[in-house]
Amino acid sequence: MKSNLNAKKSTPPGPTSLNRDIRVEGWTAPGFERVRDALQSNVDVREEFDADFAMYLEGELVVDLQVREFNGSGQIKTIDSVYPIFSVTKAMTLFVLMSLVEEGSIDVDWPMSYIWPEFGQAGKEVITIRQVASHQAGLPAFDEPTTVFDLTDWELCIDRLARQTPRWTPGSAHGYHAITVGYLLGEIIRRVTGETVGAKFSKQFALPLQLSAWIGLPVLEQFRVQPIQEFQSSETALGFEWSELNQAVMNFPPVNAETFNQKGIWTAEIPAANGIADARSLARLFATATRGPLLRFRDNTIQLMTDPQVDGPDLVLHDQPTRFGIGFLLPNSRAPMLSPSSFGHDGRGGALAFADRDTNIAYAYVTSIANLELGPDRRNTRLTTAIREVLLDYNFF
């Protein structure tokens, strides 16, 4: 989920970028050329310089595009680049969780303490997996001072969360658990399966689907990563002050490009925030929840993913409205996606991946150029608008 904390004063890509050779490369199925045009528009208005976009329709790849820079020697960045995706990582973790629900190994209405007994203290005895996944648990931040290095220590993080007292009565409100939700759900996955969430994702999804997507990047894949660049204005320019809770969630430790561009962070498992992927892989992952040859989930499981659990002002995100199913972000004014039947997750700076049940579209956009402004990301808005126009042409709506 995009946050505007830690945005530093700087300028957009400067005048020299006017002379840069930025091209849209790749492929679209016949009839989807308008989507390529939308991506080209992002380049033309100088809001995009390095990105991947992919889309599946009913389990078949129909758009596979890359924005790359060229110089006199050719393409500067390789076609197989991968990107830090920030909170889109939560969707990867949620697919693992829901696969365990699908097979009957987990019930989202179980108390967390049923699987993780040490968690059942300090007022958390009856908090359910459902409440944690939908950001209702009252554990949005670590109470103890936590460094970036601490995030790489799994046992330290889960021990701190097990001992904490909720900041609000669980189930009475919701507030975005930007980092902590990954450890909370990840520990449930680890206790049920005996595997870390990153290892389980690899076995359950990445290997059989041939995805370039990881929670815990192998060292041998580091050369492919395109670090995030942040260019937007400071939070002062946004017109409001951040509360103590906002600061605790987003600043201790800081959730920003500087933190998540570190190789030591890439190789750890931070299941809410440090995923690395390309767009083709994320779209293919979401296609497992749409009709077609990649479908892996029954209708009742997908319904569980998408039934609204919370809807309204978010205690962490400065009372901005958020709407969640079982962990998956549902369309709202901040993230409209494609239609009311969409579900997925966005990430800091503009990454977005989702499935749409009505059209059986699976969508993924990743970029190294962060847009930290409030509201829907304009680059995604152009892409989703073009997709709607194509679908209208084909009478999908």
DRENFIFI-373511 format. One record per residue (C-alpha): residue number from 1; residue in three letters; x, y, z. Coordinates in Angstrom, 1 decimal, padded with zeros to 4 digits, always signed. Example, Ala and Ser with C-alpha at 12.3 -4.5 7.8 and 13.67 -1.06 7.14 Angstrom:
<atoms>
+-----+-----+--------+--------+--------+
|   k |   r |      X |      Y |      Z |
+-----+-----+--------+--------+--------+
|   1 | ALA | +012.3 | -004.5 | +007.8 |
|   2 | SER | +013.7 | -001.1 | +007.1 |
+-----+-----+--------+--------+--------+
</atoms>
This chain:
<atoms>
+-----+-----+--------+--------+--------+
|   k |   r |      X |      Y |      Z |
+-----+-----+--------+--------+--------+
|   1 | MET | +000.0 | +000.0 | +000.0 |
|   2 | LYS | +001.3 | +003.3 | -001.0 |
|   3 | SER | +002.4 | +005.6 | +001.8 |
|   4 | ASN | +003.6 | +009.2 | +001.6 |
|   5 | LEU | +005.8 | +009.1 | +004.7 |
|   6 | ASN | +009.6 | +009.7 | +004.2 |
|   7 | ALA | +009.1 | +011.3 | +000.8 |
|   8 | LYS | +012.2 | +013.5 | +000.4 |
|   9 | LYS | +012.4 | +016.9 | -001.2 |
|  10 | SER | +013.9 | +016.5 | -004.7 |
|  11 | THR | +013.0 | +017.2 | -008.3 |
|  12 | PRO | +011.4 | +015.0 | -010.9 |
|  13 | PRO | +013.7 | +013.6 | -013.5 |
|  14 | GLY | +015.4 | +016.7 | -014.8 |
|  15 | PRO | +015.7 | +018.4 | -018.2 |
|  16 | THR | +018.3 | +015.9 | -019.3 |
|  17 | SER | +015.6 | +013.3 | -019.4 |
|  18 | LEU | +014.0 | +015.0 | -022.3 |
|  19 | ASN | +016.8 | +013.7 | -024.5 |
|  20 | ARG | +016.7 | +010.1 | -023.1 |
|  21 | ASP | +015.6 | +007.4 | -025.5 |
|  22 | ILE | +012.8 | +005.6 | -023.6 |
|  23 | ARG | +010.9 | +002.9 | -025.5 |
|  24 | VAL | +007.9 | +000.6 | -024.9 |
|  25 | GLU | +009.0 | -002.9 | -025.9 |
|  26 | GLY | +007.1 | -006.1 | -025.9 |
|  27 | TRP | +003.9 | -007.7 | -027.2 |
|  28 | THR | +000.1 | -007.5 | -027.1 |
|  29 | ALA | -002.5 | -009.8 | -028.5 |
|  30 | PRO | -004.5 | -008.4 | -031.4 |
|  31 | GLY | -007.1 | -006.0 | -030.0 |
|  32 | PHE | -005.1 | -004.9 | -027.0 |
|  33 | GLU | -002.9 | -002.3 | -028.8 |
|  34 | ARG | -004.7 | +000.4 | -026.9 |
|  35 | VAL | -003.1 | -000.8 | -023.7 |
|  36 | ARG | +000.3 | -000.4 | -025.3 |
|  37 | ASP | -000.7 | +003.2 | -026.3 |
|  38 | ALA | -001.6 | +003.9 | -022.6 |
|  39 | LEU | +001.8 | +002.8 | -021.5 |
|  40 | GLN | +003.4 | +004.9 | -024.1 |
|  41 | SER | +001.4 | +007.8 | -022.8 |
|  42 | ASN | +003.0 | +007.3 | -019.4 |
|  43 | VAL | +006.4 | +007.7 | -021.1 |
|  44 | ASP | +005.3 | +010.7 | -023.2 |
|  45 | VAL | +004.2 | +012.7 | -020.2 |
|  46 | ARG | +007.6 | +011.9 | -018.5 |
|  47 | GLU | +006.0 | +009.9 | -015.7 |
|  48 | GLU | +007.6 | +006.6 | -016.6 |
|  49 | PHE | +011.1 | +005.6 | -017.5 |
|  50 | ASP | +011.5 | +002.0 | -016.3 |
|  51 | ALA | +008.6 | -000.4 | -015.8 |
|  52 | ASP | +006.9 | -003.8 | -016.6 |
|  53 | PHE | +003.3 | -004.3 | -017.4 |
|  54 | ALA | +001.5 | -007.6 | -018.0 |
|  55 | MET | -002.1 | -008.8 | -018.2 |
|  56 | TYR | -003.8 | -012.2 | -018.4 |
|  57 | LEU | -007.3 | -012.8 | -019.7 |
|  58 | GLU | -009.0 | -016.0 | -018.7 |
|  59 | GLY | -005.6 | -017.5 | -017.9 |
|  60 | GLU | -003.9 | -016.5 | -021.2 |
|  61 | LEU | -001.2 | -013.9 | -021.5 |
|  62 | VAL | -002.5 | -011.0 | -023.7 |
|  63 | VAL | -000.2 | -008.1 | -022.8 |
|  64 | ASP | +003.5 | -008.3 | -021.9 |
|  65 | LEU | +005.3 | -004.9 | -022.1 |
|  66 | GLN | +008.4 | -003.3 | -020.8 |
|  67 | VAL | +009.5 | +000.3 | -020.6 |
|  68 | ARG | +013.3 | +000.5 | -021.1 |
|  69 | GLU | +015.9 | +003.1 | -021.8 |
|  70 | PHE | +018.3 | +002.8 | -024.8 |
|  71 | ASN | +021.6 | +004.4 | -025.5 |
|  72 | GLY | +024.1 | +004.2 | -028.4 |
|  73 | SER | +024.9 | +000.6 | -027.5 |
|  74 | GLY | +021.3 | -000.6 | -027.2 |
|  75 | GLN | +019.1 | -001.4 | -024.3 |
|  76 | ILE | +020.5 | -000.2 | -020.9 |
|  77 | LYS | +018.4 | -002.5 | -018.7 |
|  78 | THR | +017.7 | -006.1 | -019.5 |
|  79 | ILE | +014.3 | -007.4 | -020.5 |
|  80 | ASP | +014.3 | -009.8 | -017.5 |
|  81 | SER | +014.6 | -007.1 | -014.9 |
|  82 | VAL | +012.7 | -007.5 | -011.6 |
|  83 | TYR | +011.6 | -004.9 | -009.1 |
|  84 | PRO | +011.0 | -004.3 | -005.4 |
|  85 | ILE | +007.2 | -004.4 | -005.0 |
|  86 | PHE | +006.7 | -003.2 | -001.4 |
|  87 | SER | +003.2 | -004.0 | -000.2 |
|  88 | VAL | +002.2 | -006.1 | -003.3 |
|  89 | THR | +004.3 | -008.6 | -001.3 |
|  90 | LYS | +001.3 | -009.0 | +000.9 |
|  91 | ALA | -000.7 | -010.5 | -002.0 |
|  92 | MET | +002.0 | -013.2 | -002.4 |
|  93 | THR | +001.7 | -014.0 | +001.3 |
|  94 | LEU | -002.1 | -014.1 | +001.1 |
|  95 | PHE | -002.0 | -016.5 | -001.8 |
|  96 | VAL | +000.0 | -018.9 | +000.4 |
|  97 | LEU | -002.4 | -018.4 | +003.3 |
|  98 | MET | -005.5 | -018.9 | +001.1 |
|  99 | SER | -004.0 | -022.1 | -000.5 |
| 100 | LEU | -003.8 | -023.5 | +003.1 |
| 101 | VAL | -007.5 | -022.4 | +003.6 |
| 102 | GLU | -008.4 | -024.1 | +000.3 |
| 103 | GLU | -006.9 | -027.4 | +001.4 |
| 104 | GLY | -008.4 | -027.2 | +004.9 |
| 105 | SER | -005.2 | -026.7 | +006.9 |
| 106 | ILE | -006.3 | -023.3 | +008.2 |
| 107 | ASP | -009.6 | -021.8 | +009.1 |
| 108 | VAL | -009.5 | -018.0 | +009.2 |
| 109 | ASP | -011.9 | -017.9 | +012.2 |
| 110 | TRP | -009.4 | -019.8 | +014.4 |
| 111 | PRO | -007.8 | -017.8 | +017.1 |
| 112 | MET | -004.2 | -017.1 | +016.3 |
| 113 | SER | -003.3 | -018.6 | +019.6 |
| 114 | TYR | -004.7 | -022.0 | +018.5 |
| 115 | ILE | -001.7 | -022.3 | +016.2 |
| 116 | TRP | +000.7 | -020.0 | +018.0 |
| 117 | PRO | +000.1 | -020.4 | +021.7 |
| 118 | GLU | +002.7 | -017.7 | +022.7 |
| 119 | PHE | +000.6 | -015.1 | +020.9 |
| 120 | GLY | -002.3 | -015.6 | +023.3 |
| 121 | GLN | -001.3 | -013.1 | +025.9 |
| 122 | ALA | -001.7 | -009.4 | +026.7 |
| 123 | GLY | -005.3 | -009.2 | +025.4 |
| 124 | LYS | -004.7 | -011.1 | +022.3 |
| 125 | GLU | -006.1 | -014.5 | +023.4 |
| 126 | VAL | -009.1 | -014.5 | +021.0 |
| 127 | ILE | -007.7 | -012.5 | +018.0 |
| 128 | THR | -008.5 | -014.5 | +014.9 |
| 129 | ILE | -006.6 | -015.0 | +011.7 |
| 130 | ARG | -009.4 | -013.2 | +009.9 |
| 131 | GLN | -008.9 | -010.1 | +012.1 |
| 132 | VAL | -005.2 | -010.1 | +011.6 |
| 133 | ALA | -005.4 | -010.5 | +007.8 |
| 134 | SER | -007.9 | -007.6 | +007.6 |
| 135 | HIS | -005.8 | -005.2 | +009.7 |
| 136 | GLN | -008.1 | -005.3 | +012.7 |
| 137 | ALA | -005.7 | -006.8 | +015.3 |
| 138 | GLY | -004.4 | -003.5 | +016.8 |
| 139 | LEU | -000.8 | -004.5 | +016.1 |
| 140 | PRO | +000.2 | -002.1 | +013.3 |
| 141 | ALA | +003.6 | -001.3 | +014.6 |
| 142 | PHE | +006.3 | -002.7 | +016.9 |
| 143 | ASP | +006.1 | -001.2 | +020.3 |
| 144 | GLU | +009.8 | -001.7 | +021.0 |
| 145 | PRO | +012.4 | +000.3 | +019.0 |
| 146 | THR | +013.0 | -001.6 | +015.8 |
| 147 | THR | +015.8 | -001.1 | +013.3 |
| 148 | VAL | +016.0 | -002.1 | +009.6 |
| 149 | PHE | +018.5 | -004.8 | +010.7 |
| 150 | ASP | +015.9 | -006.1 | +013.2 |
| 151 | LEU | +013.4 | -006.8 | +010.3 |
| 152 | THR | +015.8 | -009.5 | +009.1 |
| 153 | ASP | +015.6 | -011.4 | +012.4 |
| 154 | TRP | +012.4 | -013.5 | +012.3 |
| 155 | GLU | +012.5 | -014.8 | +015.8 |
| 156 | LEU | +013.0 | -011.3 | +017.2 |
| 157 | CYS | +010.1 | -009.9 | +015.3 |
| 158 | ILE | +007.6 | -012.6 | +016.2 |
| 159 | ASP | +008.6 | -012.6 | +019.9 |
| 160 | ARG | +008.0 | -008.9 | +020.1 |
| 161 | LEU | +004.6 | -009.2 | +018.5 |
| 162 | ALA | +003.6 | -012.1 | +020.7 |
| 163 | ARG | +004.3 | -010.0 | +023.8 |
| 164 | GLN | +002.6 | -006.8 | +022.6 |
| 165 | THR | -000.7 | -005.4 | +023.8 |
| 166 | PRO | -003.1 | -004.3 | +021.0 |
| 167 | ARG | -003.3 | -000.5 | +020.5 |
| 168 | TRP | -007.1 | -000.8 | +020.1 |
| 169 | THR | -009.7 | -003.4 | +020.9 |
| 170 | PRO | -009.2 | -006.1 | +018.2 |
| 171 | GLY | -012.1 | -006.1 | +015.8 |
| 172 | SER | -013.4 | -002.6 | +016.8 |
| 173 | ALA | -011.5 | -000.7 | +014.1 |
| 174 | HIS | -008.9 | -001.2 | +011.4 |
| 175 | GLY | -005.5 | +000.3 | +010.7 |
| 176 | TYR | -003.0 | -000.7 | +008.1 |
| 177 | HIS | -000.4 | -003.2 | +009.5 |
| 178 | ALA | +002.2 | -002.2 | +006.9 |
| 179 | ILE | +005.0 | -004.4 | +008.1 |
| 180 | THR | +003.7 | -006.5 | +011.0 |
| 181 | VAL | +001.0 | -008.3 | +009.1 |
| 182 | GLY | +003.6 | -010.2 | +007.2 |
| 183 | TYR | +005.2 | -011.6 | +010.3 |
| 184 | LEU | +001.9 | -012.4 | +011.9 |
| 185 | LEU | +000.5 | -014.4 | +009.0 |
| 186 | GLY | +003.9 | -015.7 | +008.1 |
| 187 | GLU | +004.3 | -017.3 | +011.5 |
| 188 | ILE | +000.9 | -018.9 | +011.2 |
| 189 | ILE | +002.0 | -020.3 | +007.8 |
| 190 | ARG | +005.3 | -021.5 | +009.3 |
| 191 | ARG | +003.7 | -023.3 | +012.3 |
| 192 | VAL | +001.1 | -025.0 | +010.1 |
| 193 | THR | +003.5 | -026.1 | +007.3 |
| 194 | GLY | +007.0 | -026.2 | +008.9 |
| 195 | GLU | +008.2 | -023.9 | +006.1 |
| 196 | THR | +008.8 | -020.1 | +005.9 |
| 197 | VAL | +006.3 | -018.2 | +003.8 |
| 198 | GLY | +009.0 | -017.5 | +001.2 |
| 199 | ALA | +009.9 | -021.2 | +000.9 |
| 200 | LYS | +006.2 | -022.1 | +000.8 |
| 201 | PHE | +005.5 | -019.5 | -001.9 |
| 202 | SER | +008.3 | -020.9 | -004.0 |
| 203 | LYS | +007.1 | -024.5 | -003.7 |
| 204 | GLN | +003.4 | -023.8 | -004.1 |
| 205 | PHE | +003.5 | -021.0 | -006.7 |
| 206 | ALA | +006.8 | -019.8 | -008.1 |
| 207 | LEU | +008.3 | -023.1 | -009.2 |
| 208 | PRO | +005.2 | -024.8 | -010.7 |
| 209 | LEU | +004.1 | -021.5 | -012.4 |
| 210 | GLN | +007.7 | -020.6 | -013.4 |
| 211 | LEU | +007.5 | -017.2 | -011.7 |
| 212 | SER | +010.2 | -014.6 | -011.2 |
| 213 | ALA | +008.9 | -013.7 | -007.8 |
| 214 | TRP | +010.4 | -014.1 | -004.4 |
| 215 | ILE | +010.0 | -013.3 | -000.7 |
| 216 | GLY | +013.7 | -013.7 | +000.1 |
| 217 | LEU | +015.6 | -013.1 | -003.1 |
| 218 | PRO | +018.3 | -015.6 | -004.0 |
| 219 | VAL | +021.8 | -014.0 | -004.1 |
| 220 | LEU | +022.2 | -015.2 | -007.7 |
| 221 | GLU | +019.2 | -013.2 | -008.8 |
| 222 | GLN | +020.3 | -009.8 | -007.4 |
| 223 | PHE | +021.8 | -008.6 | -010.6 |
| 224 | ARG | +018.3 | -008.4 | -012.1 |
| 225 | VAL | +016.9 | -006.0 | -009.5 |
| 226 | GLN | +016.1 | -002.4 | -010.6 |
| 227 | PRO | +016.3 | -000.3 | -007.4 |
| 228 | ILE | +013.4 | +002.1 | -006.7 |
| 229 | GLN | +014.0 | +005.8 | -007.3 |
| 230 | GLU | +011.9 | +008.4 | -005.4 |
| 231 | PHE | +011.4 | +011.9 | -006.9 |
| 232 | GLN | +008.3 | +013.4 | -005.2 |
| 233 | SER | +007.9 | +016.2 | -002.8 |
| 234 | SER | +008.1 | +016.0 | +001.0 |
| 235 | GLU | +005.2 | +015.1 | +003.2 |
| 236 | THR | +004.9 | +018.8 | +004.3 |
| 237 | ALA | +003.6 | +019.6 | +000.8 |
| 238 | LEU | +000.8 | +017.1 | +001.3 |
| 239 | GLY | -001.0 | +019.5 | +003.7 |
| 240 | PHE | -001.3 | +017.6 | +006.9 |
| 241 | GLU | +000.7 | +016.4 | +009.9 |
| 242 | TRP | +001.3 | +012.7 | +010.5 |
| 243 | SER | +000.1 | +011.3 | +013.8 |
| 244 | GLU | +002.2 | +009.3 | +016.3 |
| 245 | LEU | +000.6 | +006.1 | +015.0 |
| 246 | ASN | +001.4 | +006.9 | +011.4 |
| 247 | GLN | +005.0 | +007.6 | +012.4 |
| 248 | ALA | +005.3 | +004.4 | +014.4 |
| 249 | VAL | +004.1 | +002.3 | +011.5 |
| 250 | MET | +006.0 | +003.9 | +008.7 |
| 251 | ASN | +009.1 | +005.3 | +010.3 |
| 252 | PHE | +010.3 | +002.8 | +012.9 |
| 253 | PRO | +012.0 | +001.4 | +010.9 |
| 254 | PRO | +011.5 | +003.6 | +007.9 |
| 255 | VAL | +009.4 | +002.2 | +005.0 |
| 256 | ASN | +011.1 | +003.8 | +002.0 |
| 257 | ALA | +013.2 | +003.2 | -001.0 |
| 258 | GLU | +016.5 | +003.7 | +000.9 |
| 259 | THR | +015.6 | +000.9 | +003.2 |
| 260 | PHE | +014.2 | -001.6 | +000.7 |
| 261 | ASN | +017.0 | -001.0 | -001.9 |
| 262 | GLN | +019.5 | -002.8 | +000.3 |
| 263 | LYS | +020.7 | -006.2 | -000.8 |
| 264 | GLY | +020.5 | -007.5 | +002.8 |
| 265 | ILE | +016.8 | -006.6 | +002.8 |
| 266 | TRP | +016.2 | -008.3 | -000.5 |
| 267 | THR | +017.5 | -011.7 | +000.8 |
| 268 | ALA | +015.6 | -011.6 | +004.1 |
| 269 | GLU | +011.9 | -012.6 | +004.4 |
| 270 | ILE | +009.7 | -009.6 | +005.3 |
| 271 | PRO | +006.4 | -011.0 | +004.0 |
| 272 | ALA | +004.5 | -007.7 | +003.9 |
| 273 | ALA | +007.1 | -005.6 | +002.1 |
| 274 | ASN | +010.3 | -007.0 | +000.5 |
| 275 | GLY | +009.0 | -009.1 | -002.4 |
| 276 | ILE | +010.8 | -008.9 | -005.7 |
| 277 | ALA | +009.1 | -009.7 | -009.0 |
| 278 | ASP | +008.3 | -008.8 | -012.5 |
| 279 | ALA | +004.9 | -007.9 | -013.8 |
| 280 | ARG | +004.4 | -011.1 | -015.9 |
| 281 | SER | +004.9 | -013.2 | -012.8 |
| 282 | LEU | +002.5 | -011.2 | -010.6 |
| 283 | ALA | -000.2 | -011.3 | -013.3 |
| 284 | ARG | +000.3 | -015.0 | -013.7 |
| 285 | LEU | +000.0 | -015.4 | -009.9 |
| 286 | PHE | -003.3 | -013.5 | -009.9 |
| 287 | ALA | -004.6 | -015.6 | -012.8 |
| 288 | THR | -004.7 | -018.5 | -010.4 |
| 289 | ALA | -007.8 | -016.8 | -009.0 |
| 290 | THR | -009.5 | -016.2 | -012.4 |
| 291 | ARG | -011.4 | -018.6 | -014.7 |
| 292 | GLY | -009.0 | -020.4 | -017.1 |
| 293 | PRO | -006.3 | -023.0 | -017.2 |
| 294 | LEU | -004.3 | -021.5 | -014.3 |
| 295 | LEU | -007.3 | -021.5 | -011.9 |
| 296 | ARG | -006.3 | -023.0 | -008.5 |
| 297 | PHE | -009.1 | -021.9 | -006.1 |
| 298 | ARG | -012.7 | -022.9 | -005.6 |
| 299 | ASP | -015.4 | -020.2 | -005.8 |
| 300 | ASN | -016.0 | -020.2 | -002.1 |
| 301 | THR | -012.3 | -019.6 | -001.4 |
| 302 | ILE | -012.3 | -016.7 | -003.8 |
| 303 | GLN | -015.5 | -015.4 | -002.3 |
| 304 | LEU | -013.7 | -015.5 | +001.1 |
| 305 | MET | -010.8 | -013.5 | -000.3 |
| 306 | THR | -013.1 | -010.8 | -001.6 |
| 307 | ASP | -015.9 | -010.4 | +001.0 |
| 308 | PRO | -015.5 | -007.0 | +002.6 |
| 309 | GLN | -014.2 | -007.3 | +006.2 |
| 310 | VAL | -013.6 | -003.6 | +006.8 |
| 311 | ASP | -014.5 | -000.4 | +004.9 |
| 312 | GLY | -013.9 | +003.1 | +006.0 |
| 313 | PRO | -011.4 | +005.4 | +007.7 |
| 314 | ASP | -008.0 | +003.7 | +008.4 |
| 315 | LEU | -006.5 | +004.6 | +011.8 |
| 316 | VAL | -003.0 | +004.3 | +010.4 |
| 317 | LEU | -003.3 | +006.0 | +007.0 |
| 318 | HIS | -004.5 | +009.3 | +008.5 |
| 319 | ASP | -008.2 | +008.3 | +008.3 |
| 320 | GLN | -008.0 | +007.7 | +004.5 |
| 321 | PRO | -010.6 | +005.2 | +003.5 |
| 322 | THR | -009.4 | +001.6 | +003.0 |
| 323 | ARG | -011.4 | -001.5 | +002.2 |
| 324 | PHE | -010.1 | -005.1 | +002.7 |
| 325 | GLY | -011.3 | -008.6 | +002.3 |
| 326 | ILE | -009.3 | -011.4 | +003.9 |
| 327 | GLY | -006.1 | -009.4 | +003.4 |
| 328 | PHE | -006.7 | -008.4 | -000.2 |
| 329 | LEU | -007.3 | -004.7 | -000.9 |
| 330 | LEU | -010.7 | -004.1 | -002.5 |
| 331 | PRO | -011.5 | -001.2 | -004.8 |
| 332 | ASN | -012.0 | +002.2 | -003.2 |
| 333 | SER | -011.4 | +005.8 | -004.1 |
| 334 | ARG | -007.7 | +005.5 | -003.5 |
| 335 | ALA | -007.3 | +002.3 | -005.5 |
| 336 | PRO | -010.2 | +001.9 | -007.9 |
| 337 | MET | -008.6 | -001.0 | -009.9 |
| 338 | LEU | -010.7 | -002.2 | -012.9 |
| 339 | SER | -014.2 | -002.7 | -011.5 |
| 340 | PRO | -016.0 | -003.3 | -008.2 |
| 341 | SER | -015.2 | -007.0 | -008.6 |
| 342 | SER | -011.4 | -006.5 | -008.5 |
| 343 | PHE | -009.2 | -007.5 | -005.6 |
| 344 | GLY | -005.4 | -007.3 | -005.1 |
| 345 | HIS | -002.8 | -005.0 | -003.6 |
| 346 | ASP | -000.9 | -001.9 | -004.4 |
| 347 | GLY | +002.6 | -001.0 | -003.2 |
| 348 | ARG | +004.5 | +002.1 | -002.3 |
| 349 | GLY | +005.4 | +004.1 | -005.4 |
| 350 | GLY | +002.9 | +002.7 | -007.8 |
| 351 | ALA | +003.2 | -001.1 | -008.1 |
| 352 | LEU | -000.2 | -002.7 | -008.5 |
| 353 | ALA | -001.5 | -006.3 | -009.0 |
| 354 | PHE | -005.0 | -007.5 | -009.0 |
| 355 | ALA | -007.6 | -010.0 | -010.4 |
| 356 | ASP | -011.0 | -009.0 | -011.6 |
| 357 | ARG | -013.7 | -011.7 | -011.1 |
| 358 | ASP | -016.2 | -010.2 | -013.6 |
| 359 | THR | -013.8 | -010.1 | -016.6 |
| 360 | ASN | -011.2 | -012.7 | -015.5 |
| 361 | ILE | -008.5 | -010.2 | -016.0 |
| 362 | ALA | -005.2 | -010.5 | -014.0 |
| 363 | TYR | -003.2 | -007.3 | -014.0 |
| 364 | ALA | +000.3 | -006.3 | -012.8 |
| 365 | TYR | +002.3 | -003.2 | -013.1 |
| 366 | VAL | +005.7 | -002.7 | -011.5 |
| 367 | THR | +008.1 | +000.2 | -011.8 |
| 368 | SER | +011.4 | +001.6 | -010.5 |
| 369 | ILE | +010.0 | +005.2 | -010.6 |
| 370 | ALA | +008.1 | +005.9 | -007.4 |
| 371 | ASN | +005.1 | +008.2 | -007.4 |
| 372 | LEU | +004.4 | +009.1 | -003.8 |
| 373 | GLU | +001.4 | +011.4 | -004.4 |
| 374 | LEU | -001.9 | +010.8 | -002.7 |
| 375 | GLY | -004.8 | +009.3 | -004.7 |
| 376 | PRO | -004.8 | +006.8 | -007.5 |
| 377 | ASP | -001.6 | +006.5 | -009.5 |
| 378 | ARG | -002.1 | +008.2 | -012.8 |
| 379 | ARG | +000.0 | +005.6 | -014.7 |
| 380 | ASN | -002.3 | +002.8 | -013.5 |
| 381 | THR | -005.3 | +004.9 | -014.2 |
| 382 | ARG | -004.3 | +005.3 | -017.9 |
| 383 | LEU | -003.8 | +001.6 | -018.1 |
| 384 | THR | -007.0 | +000.5 | -016.5 |
| 385 | THR | -009.0 | +003.1 | -018.6 |
| 386 | ALA | -007.5 | +001.6 | -021.7 |
| 387 | ILE | -008.4 | -001.9 | -020.6 |
| 388 | ARG | -012.0 | -000.9 | -019.9 |
| 389 | GLU | -012.2 | +000.6 | -023.4 |
| 390 | VAL | -010.9 | -002.6 | -025.0 |
| 391 | LEU | -013.3 | -004.7 | -022.9 |
| 392 | LEU | -016.2 | -002.5 | -023.9 |
| 393 | ASP | -015.3 | -003.0 | -027.6 |
| 394 | TYR | -015.6 | -006.8 | -026.9 |
| 395 | ASN | -018.8 | -006.4 | -024.9 |
| 396 | PHE | -017.3 | -007.7 | -021.7 |
| 397 | PHE | -019.3 | -005.2 | -019.6 |
+-----+-----+--------+--------+--------+
</atoms>
